[in-house]
């Protein structure tokens, strides 16, 4: 076989990979668990099991846990699983008095549709509007991983009380380039969630949290969010990876998040 045939074969194979990645990119970016988890009302009698309707008619599933304090955390989770996988984590903050709204985007946790950037931001907007309308409480956006990007895009258009941004990145195109350095993913991606142009004008108080050993979204990406934000901000790190940060942080993590919110909302700290 001549070197020309080898070269043509390599180029052809590379182009086929580019085509496959382009067509299948949302399968590579989003990993929804579509199962609708049963509402644990026996465990949490005050929990409300909700179905919301986005402006395009998509039905969305969610849980709302009313709190004792005058604020509600709108949880915008990462790119895998569903709200049931986050319940134990956010029950710890609920026990500190915070209301918690666990949203499943389209395609996740029994919600209709398939995930995409426009749809996820619309879903977050739908949940935000429900909280404002039904609870009359200030909204805190709590973004986890992919959810940080959703939270930042929503905060650019809505007056929210605070941001908690955990294990996220400022531009998911840059994050994807870490995973696929041999592909021009920044040019191929449809859903980059690039927040870079939004940050400087964003004055919402923010707590940015990241694991020092995060290999899924490296800490430098979280630091780029922190450095770019134009308002009051705090930076918090733990010796953790991407998925074990809350376990590593433990009680200290829950206390740090709660204390930040109480300070931001000018509320006395709980003992």
Secondary structure, DSSP 8 states (H G I E B T S, - for coil): --HHHHHHHHHHHHHHHHHHHHHTHHHHH-EE--------TTT-TT-EEEEEE-TTS-EEEEEEE--SSSEEEEEE--SEE-GGGGHHHHHHHHHTT-EEEEE--TTSTT-SS---HHHHHHHHHHHHHHHHHHH--EEEEEEETHHHHHHHHHHTTS--SEEEEES--S-HHHHHHHH-TTS-HHHH-S-----HHHHTT--S-EEEEEETT-SSS-HHHHHHHHHH--S-EEEEEES--SSSHHHHHHHHHHHHHHHHHHHHTT-----
